[in-house]
Amino acid sequence: MKFRQTLVPLALLVAAAQLQAAEPAALIAKSRAQTQSPPWLPGDQWGMANTLGAGTMARCAWHMSQPKAQTYELSYVRSATMPLSGFSGPYVTKPKASGGIPGTSQVFNMESFGEGAEPGQQGTQIDALGHFGYLPQPWDGKGAPPAEGARYYGGFTQKDVKPMPDSPLLKLGIEMIRPLITSAVVLDAKALVGGGQPMKAGETVTASHIEAMLKAQGLSKRGILPGDVVYIRTGWGDYWQDPDTDKVYYTKAPGLAYDAAKYLGDKRIVAIGLDTPFIDPVPEGMLAGKAGPAAGVPDGIPFALHHHMLTQMGIHHIENAKLDQLADDKVWTSCTMILPPREKGSAGAAVRPVAVGVPGQ
């Protein structure tokens, strides 16, 4: 009888452990001690990916070891009819005729990209740290942009990164991104900020919103840890459609507030991913020059999130992340894996992030 009585609370403890919203406190404490802190070595091109190591891997392994863990796709299927960026050419693949080799009993199929396609900046994608630079003062719009005066993450100059107009990135390209295998936190801004509806174009997720979501999702004690990837669901992904008949998704979007960028930078996250095309908030009319940027951004820096995270902090962007199922299943923490292709000198790349976590946390 005593043995049976012991089994009941033990079973309850196991069930509770499987549904808790975060890793065990002892594991978190140990992982903090094993996580590197800046400053990084001179000439660094890894940015906050320097935080990845034994500590972040241990958190990741814990999620993967849970008996009820599931794998979630965080990317969209790519096609020529998906929502497309106005900054890029058409995303057109050209299927080739089935080929063969004389003397063999096989055929093979391949395809090529159409001219002007920019796969690295379409669909679910990741930005290299060299995607954005910054100028000492705003460009007046006369002549060509004074790119020769640009600076990049780590103090690299335009000459270091892209000395000629047709140069690939000589520093800070996609091939410098480490495999991002670490713990992740998903925050449901659609629920808290949008009241269950998609956030509006130009609306922002602030630092106080982040803290409120952590509390609402049972993550106050855990918080956001160095080396985490943070995914924020705004609900804008509800407008992703294929075929994209409405042509709305890429024209505007909600995003992070500037104070949220600084908040997450101070937490030393390794990447930020939103279900939006920009990470930055883009009010209606902004891309067409008919409206200004969202409130609270510094003068001359309409894409303040790109500026702060890429050029100042070394934090990667994952745009057009598919976060609906992860958030609907309340997988607030997980192990995420993001493996960009080693495309030498590219400023962006198509990527297929996944998360492994337990639903119903």
LUMRO-867604 format. One record per residue (C-alpha): residue in one letter; x, y, z. Coordinates in nm, 2 decimals. Layout:
A:X:Y:Z
...
END
This chain:
M:0.00:0.00:0.00
K:0.28:0.25:0.09
F:0.45:0.16:-0.24
R:0.13:0.24:-0.43
Q:0.08:0.57:-0.24
T:0.44:0.67:-0.33
L:0.37:0.60:-0.70
V:0.08:0.84:-0.72
P:0.26:1.17:-0.63
L:0.57:1.05:-0.83
A:0.35:1.01:-1.14
L:0.21:1.36:-1.08
L:0.56:1.50:-1.05
V:0.67:1.34:-1.37
A:0.36:1.47:-1.55
A:0.42:1.82:-1.41
A:0.78:1.81:-1.52
Q:0.67:1.72:-1.88
L:0.43:2.02:-1.89
Q:0.64:2.29:-1.72
A:0.72:2.59:-1.93
A:1.09:2.59:-1.88
E:1.40:2.38:-1.82
P:1.48:2.28:-1.46
A:1.63:2.56:-1.25
A:1.95:2.37:-1.18
L:2.01:2.31:-1.55
I:1.95:2.68:-1.62
A:2.19:2.79:-1.35
K:2.46:2.55:-1.48
S:2.41:2.66:-1.84
R:2.45:3.03:-1.74
A:2.79:2.94:-1.59
Q:2.89:2.77:-1.91
T:2.78:3.05:-2.14
Q:3.04:3.29:-2.28
S:3.01:3.67:-2.23
P:3.15:3.96:-2.43
P:3.38:4.12:-2.52
W:3.47:3.89:-2.81
L:3.80:3.86:-2.98
P:3.91:4.14:-3.23
G:3.79:4.07:-3.58
D:3.49:3.86:-3.46
Q:3.23:3.77:-3.72
W:3.01:3.54:-3.51
G:2.84:3.81:-3.30
M:2.61:3.67:-3.03
A:2.66:3.32:-3.17
N:2.97:3.33:-2.95
T:2.73:3.25:-2.66
L:2.66:2.90:-2.81
G:2.84:2.61:-2.64
A:2.80:2.36:-2.37
G:2.55:2.56:-2.17
T:2.31:2.62:-2.46
M:2.35:2.27:-2.59
A:2.25:2.13:-2.25
R:1.93:2.33:-2.25
C:1.86:2.21:-2.61
A:1.93:1.85:-2.52
W:1.68:1.86:-2.23
H:1.40:1.96:-2.46
M:1.49:1.69:-2.71
S:1.49:1.43:-2.43
Q:1.14:1.49:-2.32
P:0.91:1.18:-2.39
K:0.63:1.40:-2.54
A:0.85:1.63:-2.74
Q:0.73:1.70:-3.10
T:0.91:1.86:-3.40
Y:0.76:2.18:-3.54
E:0.84:2.33:-3.88
L:0.90:2.70:-3.86
S:0.93:2.78:-4.23
Y:0.69:2.82:-4.52
V:0.69:2.61:-4.83
R:0.86:2.82:-5.10
S:0.71:2.88:-5.44
A:0.68:3.13:-5.72
T:0.33:3.23:-5.60
M:0.42:3.29:-5.23
P:0.43:3.65:-5.09
L:0.73:3.82:-5.24
S:0.94:4.11:-5.13
G:0.91:4.44:-5.33
F:1.29:4.48:-5.28
S:1.37:4.16:-5.48
G:1.30:4.02:-5.83
P:1.05:3.75:-5.90
Y:1.11:3.42:-5.73
V:1.09:3.20:-6.04
T:1.22:2.85:-6.07
K:1.25:2.70:-6.42
P:1.20:2.33:-6.43
K:1.43:2.16:-6.68
A:1.34:1.87:-6.90
S:1.42:1.53:-6.76
G:1.77:1.43:-6.85
G:1.95:1.11:-6.88
I:2.30:0.96:-6.94
P:2.36:0.73:-7.24
G:2.40:0.37:-7.15
T:2.21:0.41:-6.82
S:1.85:0.32:-6.72
Q:1.79:0.63:-6.52
V:1.65:0.98:-6.57
F:1.71:1.29:-6.34
N:1.53:1.62:-6.28
M:1.66:1.96:-6.20
E:1.56:2.33:-6.21
S:1.72:2.67:-6.23
F:1.64:3.01:-6.09
G:1.51:3.28:-6.32
E:1.72:3.60:-6.37
G:1.67:3.85:-6.09
A:1.55:3.60:-5.83
E:1.68:3.66:-5.49
P:1.61:3.34:-5.29
G:1.82:3.46:-4.99
Q:1.57:3.75:-4.93
Q:1.24:3.57:-5.00
G:1.02:3.34:-4.79
T:1.15:3.22:-4.45
Q:1.51:3.35:-4.45
I:1.79:3.46:-4.23
D:2.00:3.78:-4.25
A:2.38:3.77:-4.24
L:2.54:4.03:-4.01
G:2.67:4.20:-4.33
H:2.32:4.26:-4.46
F:2.31:4.61:-4.31
G:2.57:4.88:-4.25
Y:2.53:5.23:-4.11
L:2.64:5.57:-4.23
P:2.79:5.85:-4.01
Q:2.50:6.08:-4.11
P:2.18:6.04:-4.32
W:2.21:6.03:-4.69
D:2.05:6.34:-4.86
G:1.93:6.14:-5.15
K:2.15:6.31:-5.41
G:2.36:6.09:-5.63
A:2.45:5.74:-5.53
P:2.44:5.64:-5.16
P:2.78:5.72:-5.00
A:2.84:5.35:-4.92
E:3.22:5.40:-4.90
G:3.16:5.56:-4.55
A:2.96:5.27:-4.42
R:3.04:5.07:-4.10
Y:2.93:4.73:-4.01
Y:2.92:4.50:-3.71
G:3.26:4.48:-3.53
G:3.38:4.81:-3.68
F:3.44:4.66:-4.02
T:3.44:4.92:-4.30
Q:3.28:4.92:-4.65
K:3.63:4.84:-4.78
D:3.65:4.54:-4.55
V:3.30:4.41:-4.63
K:3.21:4.51:-4.99
P:3.48:4.71:-5.15
M:3.33:4.71:-5.50
P:2.96:4.73:-5.62
D:2.98:4.38:-5.76
S:3.18:4.23:-5.47
P:3.03:3.96:-5.25
L:3.05:4.01:-4.88
L:3.42:3.96:-4.79
K:3.33:3.97:-4.42
L:3.01:3.89:-4.23
G:2.85:3.68:-4.50
I:2.61:3.39:-4.45
E:2.90:3.14:-4.44
M:3.02:3.29:-4.11
I:2.69:3.20:-3.93
R:2.75:2.91:-3.69
P:2.50:2.63:-3.68
L:2.24:2.78:-3.44
I:2.14:2.49:-3.22
T:2.01:2.63:-2.90
S:1.71:2.69:-2.67
A:1.43:2.90:-2.79
V:1.15:3.10:-2.64
V:0.83:3.18:-2.83
L:0.62:3.48:-2.71
D:0.26:3.51:-2.82
A:0.20:3.88:-2.89
K:-0.11:3.80:-3.10
A:-0.27:3.69:-2.77
L:-0.14:3.95:-2.54
V:-0.09:4.26:-2.76
G:-0.35:4.18:-3.02
G:-0.61:4.04:-2.79
G:-0.63:3.73:-3.00
Q:-0.62:3.91:-3.33
P:-0.32:3.98:-3.56
M:-0.14:4.30:-3.45
K:-0.19:4.60:-3.68
A:0.06:4.73:-3.93
G:0.31:4.96:-3.76
E:0.21:4.84:-3.42
T:0.50:4.74:-3.19
V:0.59:4.48:-2.94
T:0.76:4.68:-2.66
A:1.00:4.57:-2.38
S:0.72:4.59:-2.13
H:0.51:4.36:-2.36
I:0.79:4.11:-2.36
E:0.80:4.10:-1.98
A:0.42:4.07:-1.97
M:0.43:3.78:-2.21
L:0.70:3.61:-2.01
K:0.47:3.64:-1.70
A:0.16:3.53:-1.87
Q:0.33:3.22:-2.02
G:0.49:3.11:-1.69
L:0.84:3.22:-1.79
S:0.91:3.50:-1.54
K:1.16:3.30:-1.34
R:1.34:3.16:-1.65
G:1.34:3.48:-1.84
I:1.53:3.51:-2.16
L:1.88:3.35:-2.14
P:2.20:3.43:-2.32
G:2.22:3.23:-2.63
D:1.84:3.19:-2.67
V:1.66:3.24:-3.00
V:1.35:3.44:-2.94
Y:1.05:3.39:-3.16
I:0.76:3.64:-3.14
R:0.42:3.56:-3.30
T:0.24:3.88:-3.39
G:-0.03:3.71:-3.59
W:0.08:3.88:-3.92
G:0.16:3.53:-4.04
D:-0.22:3.48:-4.07
Y:-0.20:3.69:-4.39
W:0.05:3.46:-4.55
Q:-0.12:3.29:-4.84
D:-0.01:3.10:-5.14
P:-0.10:3.19:-5.40
D:-0.07:3.55:-5.28
T:-0.37:3.70:-5.44
D:-0.41:4.00:-5.21
K:-0.05:4.13:-5.23
V:-0.08:4.27:-4.88
Y:0.16:4.07:-4.67
Y:0.48:4.24:-4.78
T:0.35:4.60:-4.79
K:0.33:4.66:-4.42
A:0.36:4.48:-4.09
P:0.38:4.51:-3.71
G:0.72:4.46:-3.55
L:0.95:4.51:-3.25
A:0.98:4.85:-3.08
Y:1.32:5.00:-3.05
D:1.32:4.96:-2.68
A:1.25:4.58:-2.73
A:1.56:4.56:-2.95
K:1.77:4.71:-2.68
Y:1.61:4.48:-2.42
L:1.68:4.17:-2.62
G:2.03:4.28:-2.71
D:2.10:4.32:-2.34
K:1.98:3.97:-2.28
R:2.24:3.85:-2.54
I:2.00:3.65:-2.76
V:2.16:3.49:-3.06
A:1.87:3.55:-3.31
I:1.52:3.70:-3.32
G:1.25:3.56:-3.54
L:0.91:3.71:-3.62
D:0.61:3.60:-3.84
T:0.66:3.92:-4.03
P:0.87:4.02:-4.34
F:1.08:4.29:-4.17
I:1.12:4.24:-3.79
D:1.10:4.62:-3.79
P:0.74:4.77:-3.77
V:0.63:4.91:-4.11
P:0.33:5.13:-4.10
E:0.10:5.14:-4.40
G:0.25:5.37:-4.67
M:0.60:5.37:-4.53
L:0.76:5.16:-4.81
A:0.59:5.38:-5.07
G:0.73:5.70:-4.90
K:0.38:5.81:-4.80
A:0.42:5.76:-4.43
G:0.70:5.78:-4.18
P:0.84:5.50:-3.97
A:0.68:5.38:-3.65
A:0.71:5.60:-3.34
G:1.02:5.57:-3.12
V:1.29:5.50:-3.38
P:1.60:5.72:-3.39
D:1.61:5.99:-3.67
G:1.74:5.86:-3.99
I:1.72:5.50:-3.89
P:1.37:5.38:-4.01
F:1.48:5.01:-3.98
A:1.61:5.06:-3.63
L:1.59:4.69:-3.55
H:1.82:4.60:-3.84
H:2.06:4.87:-3.72
H:2.07:4.78:-3.36
M:2.06:4.40:-3.38
L:2.27:4.34:-3.70
T:2.53:4.62:-3.69
Q:2.56:4.69:-3.31
M:2.48:4.36:-3.13
G:2.56:4.08:-3.38
I:2.21:3.93:-3.35
H:2.07:3.75:-3.66
H:1.72:3.81:-3.80
I:1.48:3.53:-3.91
E:1.20:3.68:-4.12
N:0.87:3.52:-4.22
A:0.90:3.25:-3.95
K:0.59:3.02:-3.93
L:0.50:3.04:-3.56
D:0.13:2.96:-3.55
Q:0.14:2.59:-3.46
L:0.42:2.64:-3.21
A:0.22:2.91:-3.03
D:-0.12:2.74:-3.06
D:0.03:2.43:-2.90
K:0.18:2.65:-2.62
V:0.54:2.53:-2.68
W:0.68:2.83:-2.50
T:1.04:2.68:-2.47
S:1.21:2.44:-2.71
C:1.53:2.33:-2.88
T:1.56:2.51:-3.21
M:1.79:2.43:-3.50
I:1.87:2.68:-3.77
L:2.13:2.57:-4.03
P:2.20:2.84:-4.30
P:2.37:2.72:-4.62
R:2.74:2.80:-4.64
E:2.69:3.04:-4.94
K:3.01:3.24:-4.96
G:2.96:3.61:-4.95
S:2.58:3.61:-4.94
A:2.39:3.87:-4.73
G:2.09:3.65:-4.68
A:1.98:3.29:-4.72
A:1.67:3.07:-4.73
V:1.65:2.87:-4.41
R:1.44:2.60:-4.26
P:1.43:2.65:-3.88
V:1.27:2.37:-3.67
A:1.18:2.35:-3.30
V:1.16:2.04:-3.07
G:0.94:2.09:-2.77
V:0.65:1.96:-2.56
P:0.30:2.10:-2.64
G:0.08:2.23:-2.36
Q:0.34:2.39:-2.15
END
